[in-house]
Every structure is written in structure tokens, then in C-alpha cells.
Amino acid sequence: MEIKNLKNKVVHFIGIGGISMSALAQILFANGVKVQGSDLAENAETQILQKKGIKVYKGHFKSNVESADVVVYSSAIHEDNEEFSYAKQNNLLILKRAELLGMIANCYKFVVAIAGSHGKTTTTAMISEIFLKANLKPTFHIGGVLNSIHSNFKIGNKKFFITEACEYMDNFLYIKPNVSVVLNVDGDHLDYFKNIEGVKNSFKKFKNNKRYQGVSIACIDDENSKEFIEDEDVVTFGLDKKADLRATNIKQYKPCYYSFDVMFMRYKLGNIKLNIIGKHNILNALASILVGISCAIDFNDMKEAIENFSGVERRCEKICDLLGAEIYHDYAHHPKQIEKMVKVAKDLTFKTKGKVVCVFEPHTYSRTKFLLDDFAKSFYGSDHVIFSPAYSAREDMSEGFEADVLAKKTSEFVKEVEYLLTYDEIYNRISDIVKKGDVVMILGAGTIEKLAEKFKYKNKI
């Protein structure tokens, strides 16, 4: 099916307030499709949709879909959902979110899809900024809010489509890109993939799922990507000397901010001075530059876009100062991501000699169970860790462990560990223990953003 076939139909989104679902709804709406949806609660996304004239129902009830022809749902929706059950019983056309994303991508002449266990939101945003700077008028779809435009999507012309591509349940296989990017491959979503081999096989399928004469980009430094980086159609980036595009002369020009020279083959293209914190963003920038090169974008445009890149909400975002301590918020919900954030915090406190305090809300019980030991070790280097109850997402407790189990395990690696039940308790505890020079990392991909918002509004920068 093509998007043009939806123009005389009513498309209903179950969970329309999700950041990806709301963007896809707006893209359809801008293309003349009748769109509506439902969600359990109102949020910033549902408010934007309603202002644009899109009907949003509160709660999931079969009456919401009685006028619909097509129903779109995400992986967070169970088959016993009242709206999903009605759609199935009444033979409505049912599309996964990923299927719709693939349909939208097929409307464009040139598609760039960015995948990876970590870093895909930041990299997709960075690539989008490069295309904007080069005046290529891209349409893009990101899994986070781009600070420069205060949105996670933008509608451009019909040539370029840039999208984040999620591996969960092989969802990214619905997209057939001209350029596929694999940032890294790690053990995640093991409730679906079962083991790392399952994850690696999925990414290999994604790498091969390109349009005719497409190109694949992958990180040569990533151990789990090495099975396919020797393929002829793969162009590599990284710090390794064998990379087609690499960073050299890496310097920290102020705490946790990096500059580096960009080498393509044996030619120096220039120097980049990152405007966002964290050494890991060097690799994200290299991936973005390699996409730009594959699309013949001038390096000076890429340099300007990257050096002015102000980041994405909830990606190592400084939200406030509290009693001289710096409070950051990040979407990290995997051990490798947490390790990076602890490293960032250690770099930030190197001169101040302050404490590193982490607050973490585990994302799903199954991930907590499958990666328990890795999670516990990932906080090593922190001085104090506070856990909140896990964000259940699509699961119930029978899937795995609650955060108190993780707290007990983490105490083997960190001296001060606590498990607190409410955001109010955590807020008060942080207010009691921090002092000037400390860094607090609020980590998680669930509702812990409410805690970050509490800090933001009570302690404006």
C-alpha cells in the first residue's frame, strides 16, 4: 500500500501521544490524510496535535475506532487493547508503526536510515541539521526533540527522507534506504532477540536491506559490527587507522567538549569542534559526515552544522544548577549508555573534585533481568546511585526484576546506593546531599522525565 491510498480513509493511531507516533500522524495529516488517535493521558505531543486540528481521544475505547478505516499501533500496544481488538474483529486495516514508517519512506527518492543500539537519535538529528544547512530541504523523523526547531520532525520536499530506525522486533526491516547507517550493535531487547547473535543477525539484515546501488555505513571500532564491515558495500568510520573516515588529533578544549581532525582516506578534510558534551559524540559526528560525503555535501556545510549543533532534548541535557551542583538528564537505559554518562560526569567533576550522583529508572523488567550484572557494573565510578521503581512500558512484573534487585546488586560496585519509591523522595534526597562541584545524572527512558522537569522548574538555569 502507498500513502496516496490512505487519502480517502480515516487513520486512527493507538498511542498517538508517543513521540514517533505523533510525528507520523502529523506527516500523514500534512499529506491530506484524515488522522485521529487516542492516548491514556494528555502530553505535549497530544496538545500539539489538537492545536493542528487532529482529534485526540483520552483513553482507549472501541468507540474511538468505530469511524476509522485504518488503525496504526506501536510495539507498546498489546493485542488485548480494546481498540486493537475492535479493529481486528471488524477487519480494519491494521498497520504497525514501523510498517507505516516504511510506507512513508517509500514516498521519497532518497532515504537515509540510522540504526544502532546507542546514539541513533543524536546522529539522526545531526545528519538532519547537515541537510538543512546544505539547503537540501529534507523531511526527517527523529526519536527525540531537536533543540534548534523544538520538534522531532520536519516536512521538506519529496527527495530526501532521514529517519531513525529501531531494531526492536526487526522493525527497521520495513525501511529500504539508499544509505543505511549502523552505529553499533549491542545486546538489547533480549526479550525478543534472546541473545546477542539474534541482535547481530537482525542488524546484518538491515545492512543488506538497501535499495539498488545503496551504500552501508558502519563503525569499524564496534566489535559486534565486524561480521559485515568487510563487505564491499560497507564504508567505515571510527578511530581505528583502517577506517575510511576517522578522527585524529583529538583534544578536550574544555571539560568534556572535544575537537578533532577529520581524515577521509589519507586526506585531511578539516577540524571539528563539537558543541555538545561527551567523547562518544565524536563517533556520531563521523557517521554524520560520512552520510554527508555519500550525498556530496560540502564539508564546510557539514562543519558549520555540527559545530552549531545544540543537541536533542533528554540527551545529556543540562537542565539546571542546584546548590552549585550541575543537574543533567539523559535517555540512557542500557548499561553501555550509562557507562558513557558516568564517564561524562567523571570528566565534568575532574577539576571540581565533586561527587558523581546517578538517578536511574530501569526501563522494562525484562531488560533489568537480562542485563542485571551489566547494569550494576555500569555505575562503577559513581559516588552515589539512587534507583526509582522500573518503568514497565509494555510489560508486567512477571517479565523480570524490579529495581530493588538491581539496587542490591549495584551496592557491590558503588558505596552509596538507595532505592526510593517516589520522585518527591528522590528530589528531596538529591537536594539534601549535593554541594558545589557535584554532577547529578538523571537517567532513564520512561517517566523519569517528570523528575527532571521538577528540577528544571524549581531551579532554573
C-alpha positions as CSV (number, residue, x, y, z in Angstrom):
1,M,0.0,0.0,0.0
2,E,1.1,3.6,-0.7
3,I,0.3,6.8,1.2
4,K,-1.9,8.0,-1.6
5,N,-4.2,5.1,-0.9
6,L,-4.9,6.5,2.6
7,K,-6.2,9.9,1.4
8,N,-9.9,8.9,1.5
9,K,-9.6,6.9,4.7
10,V,-9.6,7.7,8.4
11,V,-6.4,6.6,10.1
12,H,-6.5,6.1,13.8
13,F,-3.3,6.0,15.9
14,I,-3.4,3.9,19.2
15,G,-1.0,5.8,21.5
16,I,-0.8,8.9,19.3
17,G,1.0,10.8,22.1
18,G,4.2,8.8,21.6
19,I,7.0,10.9,20.1
20,S,7.3,8.8,16.9
21,M,3.5,8.2,16.5
22,S,2.7,11.8,16.8
23,A,5.2,12.8,14.2
24,L,3.9,10.1,11.8
25,A,0.4,11.3,12.4
26,Q,1.4,14.9,11.5
27,I,3.2,13.8,8.4
28,L,0.1,12.0,7.2
29,F,-2.1,15.0,8.1
30,A,0.2,17.3,6.1
31,N,-0.3,15.0,3.1
32,G,-4.0,15.3,3.2
33,V,-4.9,12.2,5.2
34,K,-7.7,12.2,7.8
35,V,-6.0,11.5,11.1
36,Q,-7.2,10.9,14.7
37,G,-5.9,9.0,17.7
38,S,-6.1,8.1,21.3
39,D,-3.8,8.0,24.3
40,L,-4.1,7.3,28.0
41,A,-3.0,10.8,29.1
42,E,-2.5,14.2,27.6
43,N,1.1,15.3,27.0
44,A,3.0,17.9,25.0
45,E,2.6,15.9,21.8
46,T,-1.2,15.5,22.1
47,Q,-1.5,19.2,22.7
48,I,0.4,20.0,19.5
49,L,-1.8,17.6,17.6
50,Q,-5.0,19.1,18.9
51,K,-3.9,22.6,18.1
52,K,-3.4,21.4,14.5
53,G,-7.0,20.2,14.4
54,I,-6.3,16.4,14.9
55,K,-8.8,14.7,17.1
56,V,-7.3,13.0,20.2
57,Y,-9.4,10.8,22.4
58,K,-8.4,10.3,26.1
59,G,-8.3,6.6,26.9
60,H,-8.5,3.5,24.7
61,F,-12.1,2.6,23.9
62,K,-13.6,0.7,20.9
63,S,-16.0,3.7,20.2
64,N,-12.9,5.7,19.3
65,V,-12.2,3.5,16.3
66,E,-15.7,2.9,15.0
67,S,-15.3,5.6,12.3
68,A,-11.8,4.5,11.4
69,D,-10.7,2.6,8.3
70,V,-7.0,2.1,9.3
71,V,-5.5,1.5,12.7
72,V,-1.8,2.2,13.5
73,Y,-0.3,0.8,16.6
74,S,3.2,0.6,18.2
75,S,5.1,-2.2,19.9
76,A,3.9,-0.9,23.3
77,I,0.3,-1.8,22.5
78,H,-0.9,-5.3,23.4
79,E,-3.4,-7.4,21.4
80,D,-5.9,-7.2,24.3
81,N,-6.1,-3.4,23.9
82,E,-9.8,-2.6,23.4
83,E,-9.2,-0.5,20.2
84,F,-6.8,-3.1,18.7
85,S,-9.3,-5.9,19.4
86,Y,-12.2,-4.0,17.8
87,A,-10.0,-3.3,14.7
88,K,-9.1,-7.0,14.4
89,Q,-12.7,-8.2,14.9
90,N,-14.0,-5.8,12.3
91,N,-11.3,-6.5,9.7
92,L,-10.0,-3.0,9.7
93,L,-6.6,-2.5,8.0
94,I,-4.0,-2.7,10.9
95,L,-0.5,-1.3,10.5
96,K,2.4,-1.5,12.8
97,R,4.1,1.9,13.4
98,A,7.2,0.5,11.6
99,E,5.1,-0.5,8.6
100,L,3.7,3.0,8.3
101,L,7.2,4.5,8.6
102,G,8.3,2.2,5.8
103,M,5.4,3.3,3.7
104,I,6.2,7.0,4.3
105,A,9.9,6.4,3.5
106,N,8.9,4.8,0.1
107,C,7.4,8.1,-0.9
108,Y,10.9,9.7,-1.1
109,K,13.5,9.4,-3.8
110,F,16.5,9.1,-1.3
111,V,16.2,7.6,2.1
112,V,18.8,7.7,4.9
113,A,18.1,5.3,7.9
114,I,20.2,5.4,11.0
115,A,20.3,2.3,13.3
116,G,22.3,1.3,16.3
117,S,21.9,0.2,19.8
118,H,23.1,3.6,21.0
119,G,23.3,7.1,19.6
120,K,20.8,6.9,16.8
121,T,18.7,9.8,17.9
122,T,21.6,12.2,18.3
123,T,23.1,11.1,15.0
124,T,19.8,11.3,13.1
125,A,19.4,14.8,14.4
126,M,23.0,15.8,13.5
127,I,22.5,14.5,9.9
128,S,19.2,16.4,9.6
129,E,21.0,19.6,10.6
130,I,23.7,18.9,7.9
131,F,21.0,18.5,5.2
132,L,19.2,21.7,6.4
133,K,22.5,23.6,6.3
134,A,23.1,22.4,2.8
135,N,19.6,23.7,1.8
136,L,18.5,20.2,0.7
137,K,15.1,20.7,2.3
138,P,14.9,17.2,3.9
139,T,11.9,15.6,5.6
140,F,13.1,14.0,8.8
141,H,11.8,11.8,11.7
142,I,13.8,11.7,14.9
143,G,13.2,9.9,18.2
144,G,13.8,13.0,20.2
145,V,13.1,16.7,20.1
146,L,15.7,18.6,18.1
147,N,16.6,21.7,20.2
148,S,17.1,24.0,17.2
149,I,13.5,23.6,16.0
150,H,11.7,22.3,19.1
151,S,10.3,19.4,17.2
152,N,11.2,15.8,16.3
153,F,10.2,16.0,12.7
154,K,10.2,18.5,9.8
155,I,8.4,18.2,6.4
156,G,10.6,19.2,3.4
157,N,10.5,18.3,-0.2
158,K,9.9,14.8,-1.7
159,K,13.6,14.0,-2.4
160,F,15.3,13.3,1.0
161,F,13.9,11.4,3.9
162,I,16.0,10.9,7.0
163,T,14.8,8.6,9.8
164,E,15.9,6.9,13.0
165,A,15.5,3.1,12.5
166,C,14.7,1.0,15.6
167,E,15.8,-2.7,15.7
168,Y,13.2,-3.9,18.2
169,M,11.1,-6.7,16.7
170,D,13.1,-6.2,13.5
171,N,11.1,-3.0,12.9
172,F,13.8,-1.4,10.9
173,L,13.4,-4.0,8.2
174,Y,10.3,-2.2,6.9
175,I,12.6,0.6,5.6
176,K,14.6,0.2,2.4
177,P,17.1,3.0,2.5
178,N,19.6,4.3,0.0
179,V,22.1,4.8,2.8
180,S,21.9,2.6,5.9
181,V,23.9,3.5,9.0
182,V,24.9,1.1,11.7
183,L,26.4,3.0,14.6
184,N,26.9,0.0,16.9
185,V,25.4,-3.4,17.8
186,D,24.8,-4.4,21.4
187,G,22.9,-6.9,23.5
188,D,19.5,-5.3,24.0
189,H,15.8,-6.2,23.5
190,L,16.7,-9.7,24.6
191,D,13.0,-10.4,25.4
192,Y,12.7,-10.6,21.6
193,F,16.2,-11.4,20.2
194,K,17.0,-13.9,23.0
195,N,20.8,-13.4,22.6
196,I,23.5,-11.2,21.0
197,E,23.6,-13.5,18.0
198,G,20.0,-12.7,17.3
199,V,20.7,-9.0,17.6
200,K,23.7,-9.2,15.2
201,N,21.7,-11.2,12.6
202,S,19.0,-8.5,12.7
203,F,21.4,-5.7,12.1
204,K,23.1,-7.7,9.2
205,K,19.6,-8.0,7.6
206,F,19.2,-4.3,8.0
207,K,22.6,-3.6,6.4
208,N,21.6,-5.7,3.4
209,N,18.0,-4.3,3.1
210,K,19.0,-1.4,0.8
211,R,17.7,0.0,-2.4
212,Y,19.6,-0.8,-5.6
213,Q,23.1,0.6,-5.5
214,G,22.7,1.7,-1.9
215,V,25.6,2.1,0.5
216,S,26.0,1.0,4.1
217,I,28.0,2.9,6.7
218,A,29.3,1.2,9.9
219,C,31.6,1.8,12.8
220,I,34.9,-0.1,12.4
221,D,35.6,0.3,16.2
222,D,32.4,-1.7,17.1
223,E,33.3,-5.4,17.8
224,N,29.8,-6.7,17.0
225,S,29.7,-5.0,13.6
226,K,32.9,-6.7,12.4
227,E,31.0,-9.6,10.8
228,F,29.8,-7.4,8.0
229,I,32.2,-4.4,7.8
230,E,34.4,-6.3,5.4
231,D,31.6,-6.4,2.8
232,E,32.3,-4.4,-0.4
233,D,29.3,-2.1,0.1
234,V,30.3,-1.0,3.6
235,V,32.1,2.3,4.2
236,T,33.6,2.6,7.7
237,F,34.2,5.3,10.3
238,G,35.9,5.3,13.6
239,L,39.1,6.0,15.5
240,D,40.8,2.9,14.0
241,K,43.5,3.7,11.4
242,K,41.8,1.3,9.0
243,A,38.6,3.4,8.9
244,D,37.7,5.1,5.7
245,L,36.8,8.2,7.7
246,R,38.5,8.7,11.1
247,A,39.2,11.2,13.8
248,T,42.7,12.2,14.7
249,N,44.3,14.8,16.9
250,I,41.5,14.5,19.5
251,K,41.6,17.2,22.1
252,Q,39.5,18.2,25.1
253,Y,39.2,22.0,24.6
254,K,37.2,22.4,27.8
255,P,35.8,19.8,30.3
256,C,34.0,17.1,28.2
257,Y,34.0,19.1,25.0
258,Y,36.1,17.7,22.2
259,S,37.7,18.8,18.9
260,F,39.3,16.6,16.3
261,D,40.7,16.5,12.8
262,V,38.7,14.6,10.1
263,M,40.6,12.3,7.8
264,F,39.0,10.8,4.7
265,M,41.3,8.1,3.4
266,R,44.6,9.9,3.6
267,Y,43.2,13.4,3.1
268,K,42.5,15.9,5.9
269,L,39.1,17.5,5.4
270,G,39.3,19.9,8.3
271,N,38.8,20.3,12.1
272,I,35.6,19.9,14.0
273,K,34.9,21.5,17.4
274,L,31.9,19.8,19.0
275,N,29.2,21.9,20.7
276,I,27.8,19.0,22.7
277,I,29.5,17.1,25.6
278,G,30.9,13.6,25.6
279,K,33.7,11.9,23.7
280,H,31.2,9.4,22.3
281,N,29.8,12.1,20.1
282,I,33.0,12.1,18.0
283,L,31.7,8.8,16.5
284,N,28.2,10.2,16.0
285,A,29.8,13.2,14.2
286,L,31.9,10.9,12.0
287,A,28.9,8.9,11.0
288,S,27.1,12.1,10.1
289,I,30.0,13.4,8.0
290,L,30.2,10.1,6.1
291,V,26.5,10.3,5.3
292,G,27.1,13.9,4.0
293,I,30.0,12.7,1.9
294,S,27.8,9.9,0.4
295,C,25.4,12.7,-0.6
296,A,28.1,15.0,-2.0
297,I,27.5,17.7,0.7
298,D,30.3,20.3,1.0
299,F,32.5,19.7,4.1
300,N,32.2,23.4,5.1
301,D,28.4,23.0,5.4
302,M,28.9,19.8,7.5
303,K,31.4,21.5,9.7
304,E,29.2,24.5,10.4
305,A,26.1,22.3,11.0
306,I,28.0,20.1,13.5
307,E,29.7,22.9,15.3
308,N,26.4,24.7,15.8
309,F,24.5,21.6,16.7
310,S,22.8,22.2,20.1
311,G,21.7,18.6,20.7
312,V,18.4,16.8,21.4
313,E,16.2,17.0,24.5
314,R,16.9,14.3,27.1
315,R,20.4,13.6,25.5
316,C,22.9,14.7,28.1
317,E,20.8,17.8,28.5
318,K,21.8,20.2,31.3
319,I,18.6,21.1,33.0
320,C,19.6,23.3,36.0
321,D,22.1,24.1,38.7
322,L,21.2,23.2,42.3
323,L,23.3,24.5,45.2
324,G,26.3,24.7,42.9
325,A,25.8,21.2,41.5
326,E,25.0,20.6,37.8
327,I,22.0,18.5,37.0
328,Y,21.8,16.6,33.7
329,H,19.1,14.5,32.1
330,D,19.8,11.6,29.7
331,Y,17.7,9.0,28.0
332,A,20.3,6.3,28.9
333,H,18.5,2.9,29.6
334,H,21.2,0.4,28.7
335,P,24.5,-0.4,30.5
336,K,26.7,0.9,27.7
337,Q,24.8,4.2,27.7
338,I,25.1,4.5,31.5
339,E,28.8,3.9,31.3
340,K,29.2,6.8,28.9
341,M,27.2,9.1,31.2
342,V,29.2,8.2,34.2
343,K,32.4,8.9,32.2
344,V,30.9,12.3,31.2
345,A,30.2,13.1,34.8
346,K,33.7,12.0,35.9
347,D,35.2,14.3,33.3
348,L,33.0,17.2,34.5
349,T,34.0,16.7,38.1
350,F,37.7,16.1,37.4
351,K,38.7,19.6,38.4
352,T,35.9,20.4,40.9
353,K,36.6,17.1,42.9
354,G,32.8,16.8,43.3
355,K,30.7,13.7,43.6
356,V,29.0,11.8,40.8
357,V,25.4,11.1,41.7
358,C,23.2,9.0,39.3
359,V,19.5,8.6,39.5
360,F,18.2,5.7,37.4
361,E,14.8,4.4,36.4
362,P,15.2,1.0,34.8
363,H,13.2,0.6,31.5
364,T,11.2,-2.6,31.5
365,Y,11.5,-5.6,33.9
366,S,12.9,-7.9,31.3
367,R,15.8,-5.6,30.4
368,T,16.6,-5.3,34.1
369,K,16.6,-9.1,34.4
370,F,18.6,-9.9,31.2
371,L,21.3,-7.3,31.8
372,L,21.3,-7.2,35.7
373,D,25.1,-7.7,36.1
374,D,26.0,-5.3,33.3
375,F,23.7,-2.6,34.8
376,A,25.2,-3.0,38.2
377,K,28.8,-2.7,36.9
378,S,27.9,0.3,34.6
379,F,27.5,2.6,37.6
380,Y,31.1,1.9,38.7
381,G,32.8,5.3,39.2
382,S,29.7,6.9,40.7
383,D,29.8,8.0,44.3
384,H,26.0,7.7,44.9
385,V,23.3,5.9,43.0
386,I,19.5,6.3,43.6
387,F,17.1,3.9,41.9
388,S,13.4,4.5,41.3
389,P,10.9,1.8,40.5
390,A,11.2,0.4,37.0
391,Y,9.2,1.8,34.1
392,S,7.1,-1.1,33.0
393,A,6.3,0.0,29.4
394,R,4.7,-2.9,27.7
395,E,5.4,-5.5,30.5
396,D,4.2,-6.8,33.8
397,M,6.3,-7.8,36.8
398,S,6.4,-11.5,35.7
399,E,8.8,-10.5,32.9
400,G,11.7,-9.9,35.2
401,F,13.1,-7.9,38.1
402,E,12.1,-4.7,39.9
403,A,14.7,-2.0,40.6
404,D,15.3,-3.0,44.2
405,V,17.1,-6.2,43.0
406,L,19.3,-4.0,40.8
407,A,20.0,-1.7,43.7
408,K,21.2,-4.6,45.9
409,K,23.5,-5.8,43.1
410,T,24.9,-2.3,42.4
411,S,25.9,-2.0,46.0
412,E,28.7,-4.4,45.2
413,F,30.3,-1.7,43.0
414,V,29.1,1.6,44.4
415,K,29.4,2.6,48.1
416,E,26.2,4.6,48.4
417,V,23.1,3.0,46.8
418,E,19.4,3.7,47.6
419,Y,16.0,2.6,46.3
420,L,13.3,5.3,46.7
421,L,9.7,4.9,45.7
422,T,8.7,8.4,44.6
423,Y,10.1,11.3,42.6
424,D,9.4,13.6,45.5
425,E,11.5,11.4,47.8
426,I,14.3,11.4,45.2
427,Y,14.1,15.2,44.7
428,N,14.4,15.9,48.4
429,R,17.2,13.4,48.8
430,I,19.2,15.0,46.0
431,S,18.6,18.4,47.5
432,D,20.0,17.1,50.8
433,I,23.2,15.5,49.5
434,V,24.6,17.7,46.7
435,K,27.0,20.5,47.0
436,K,29.0,22.8,44.8
437,G,31.1,20.9,42.2
438,D,28.9,17.8,42.1
439,V,27.2,16.4,39.0
440,V,23.9,14.6,39.0
441,M,22.8,12.4,36.1
442,I,19.1,11.7,35.9
443,L,18.9,8.6,33.6
444,G,16.1,6.6,32.0
445,A,13.8,6.4,29.1
446,G,10.4,6.3,30.9
447,T,8.5,8.8,33.0
448,I,11.6,9.9,35.0
449,E,11.5,13.0,32.8
450,K,8.9,14.1,35.4
451,L,11.7,14.2,37.9
452,A,13.9,16.2,35.5
453,E,11.0,18.6,34.9
454,K,10.7,19.1,38.7
455,F,14.4,20.1,38.9
456,K,14.1,22.3,35.8
457,Y,11.2,24.4,37.0
458,K,12.2,24.7,40.7
459,N,15.8,25.6,39.8
460,K,16.0,27.5,36.5
461,I,19.5,27.8,35.0
